[in-house]
Amino acid sequence: MARPAVCCVELVEAATDWMEGAVDDDDRRRLEEHLVDCPHCAEYVSQLRSTSRVLAGVGGRDAPPATARAALLDAFRLATRR
């Protein structure tokens, strides 16, 4: 029996695994079908890809100080609660 369509929350939770090819074929298909129908999630994935490309160009640099890392994580958590 086919699984139900993906909702936006499910896509957000699985986006990184999907981008890394770490989801099964059924989930991949369901996620990709959702992206075709949902411009908001398509934009979210586009932003993830852009962020990934930018961060890949930063490789080899020192990690940010622990205080900066903590502040960024706090800001991200706050933004995702909205």
Secondary structure, DSSP 8 states (H G I E B T S, - for coil): -------HHHHHHHHHHHHTT-S-HHHHHHHHHHHHH-HHHHHHHHHHHHHHHHHHTTTTS----HHHHHHHHHHHHHHHH-
